[in-house]
Amino acid sequence: MEKEMAKAAKSSKKDTVGAALDSLGNPIAPEVATPSLANAQGDSLQKPSKTEKKIEKTRAELAEVDAEIARRKQENITGSGGLGLITGRFNLEGPIIKDKLSFIGGLRSTYSNWILKRIHYNNVDKSKGSFQDYHVRLSYHINKNNSIFVTAYQSNDFFQFSENTLYRYNNLAVSAKFRHSFNNKLNSILSYSYSSYNYNITGDENTPGGYKHEYGIDQLNIKTDFNYYLNSSNAFSFGISSIKYGLQPGSKKALGDESVLRSN
């Protein structure tokens, strides 16, 4: 009985190490856990095994590749894109002024309108539907102590089924940050941000019941943050912030010359 248990344990140890060695064919595999390998081989965690060393070497090589890709993106303009069943996307990033000013931007959009026009069933071909969003970010490194970042995002989408009520939605977000380092212990970030969301619903244009309903909310935020690093174990964060909200709870007005509705 004891011989069988020892044999089973030895076989289990061999299978575990073998599986780990096989997984080295795909060095990105996150499930490779070095402590488990050390325990399986009966080695102490204080003394890495050959397998552990090989895994760590592979990870270091991958980190160098990632760093090289990031460096090249700072030196050259690169782009990427893709097409899905109903959407497409495109991104572009790179330097404007080497080591000073860089950008990243992109857009996404649907071609659902093109698809809807080809569905000749139950008036679907008379429907509309679309979505687009855009984003851009600028990074300007003035010097080692001062940097500026500007980011903007906007999205628009709408839907209308068979020439009935039309729904439109819009999101907007803009931010700007100025980062300053006074010394190796104290730094600050001055930031400004604005965001808004609104929608409108229109229906029965050029009829007695024609209307347009609108709603919106926005937010303006200005703040300054300071970070003071007393030592490696202690830090203080403090600052001041001001927020202003704007709200349009909803308005309804007549749409078209024939509408008999009263606007509010």
C-alpha positions, -999 to +999 in steps of 0.1 A: +000+000+000+028+024+009+047+016-023+015+023-044+011+057-026+047+066-032+044+056-068+013+077-073+029+107-056+059+104-079+037+101-110+017+132-099+049+152-094+061+142-129+028+151-146+028+185-129+063+194-140+057+180-175+025+201-179+044+232-168+072+225-193+047+219-221+031+253-212+064+270-220+055+266-256+030+295-249+050+317-225+021+342-221+000+316-203-010+333-170-019+300-153+018+290-150+024+295-113+060+292-101+053+285-064+033+254-074+062+242-095+086+246-067+064+227-043+058+200-069+096+195-073+101+195-035+124+226-038+124+255-014+110+288-026+143+304-016+160+284-043+144+287-077+143+256-099+155+255-135+119+256-147+112+287-126+143+304-140+132+297-175+097+311-169+111+343-153+135+347-183+106+344-207+086+369-188+115+393-188+119+389-225+081+396-230+084+428-209+113+440-231+091+434-262+063+454-246+087+483-237+101+483-273+066+485-288+057+514-265+090+532-274+083+528-312+048+542-307+064+573-293+087+576-323+063+567-351+027+572-360+008+539-359-027+530-367-051+500-362-086+492-371-112+465-375-146+456-389-173+437-372-208+425-382-223+459-378-195+481-365-161+494-376-133+511-356-100+530-363-073+542-340-043+564-346-015+574-323+020+588-324+043+618-319+036+653-331+068+667-316+093+640-307+097+636-269+073+665-264+039+663-279+020+631-287-016+621-295-039+592-296-073+593-313-100+570-326-135+566-338-161+539-339-193+537-360-220+514-371-233+508-406-267+496-393-285+521-415-271+503-446-283+469-432-317+482-422-324+494-457-320+459-470-345+443-447-377+444-466-400+431-439-426+449-418-413+483-428-379+477-413-363+492-444-379+525-434-362+525-400-330+543-390-304+534-364-268+545-359-240+550-333-207+569-335-182+579-309-148+598-311-120+603-287-087+622-287-059+627-262-030+651-264+000+648-241+025+676-239+057+672-217+070+707-212+100+695-191+106+669-164+085+689-139+056+700-160+031+682-182-003+690-198-029+665-208-061+672-228-088+646-235-121+648-253-148+622-260-182+625-278-208+599-288-240+602-308-267+577-315-302+577-328-330+553-336-363+555-355-385+526-364-406+528-395-408+566-397-422+568-362-407+586-331-371+595-335-348+591-304-314+609-302-288+607-275-255+626-270-226+624-246-197+648-243-167+648-220-137+671-220-109+674-195-075+692-192-048+686-166-017+704-157+008+683-136+036+701-118+064+686-096+078+710-071+105+686-059+108+648-053+084+651-023+056+674-035+036+675-067+003+689-078-024+684-105-047+712-116-076+698-136-107+711-154-134+688-167-168+692-184-193+665-192-229+665-205-256+642-215-288+650-234-315+634-254-344+646-275-374+627-288-394+639-318-426+625-332-453+631-358-436+660-376-460+682-396-491+668-380-514+683-353-496+662-327-461+670-338-437+675-308-401+676-296-391+667-261-356+676-248-337+668-216-301+675-205-277+675-176-241+688-174-213+691-149-184+714-146-155+706-122-124+725-113-100+711-087-064+711-075-048+681-059-015+680-039+005+650-030+032+652-004+055+621+002+069+623+037+089+591+034+085+557+018+058+547+042+038+579+046+021+604+022-005+632+024-031+641-002-051+673+000-067+699-023-097+719-032-126+712-056-156+731-071-184+715-090-213+731-108-243+712-121-267+722-148-301+705-153-328+709-179-355+687-164-374+685-197-391+707-222-417+700-248-425+721-278-445+720-310-428+705-340-439+718-375-463+744-386-493+721-383-487+712-346-513+724-322-493+717-291-481+744-268-445+747-259-434+748-223 
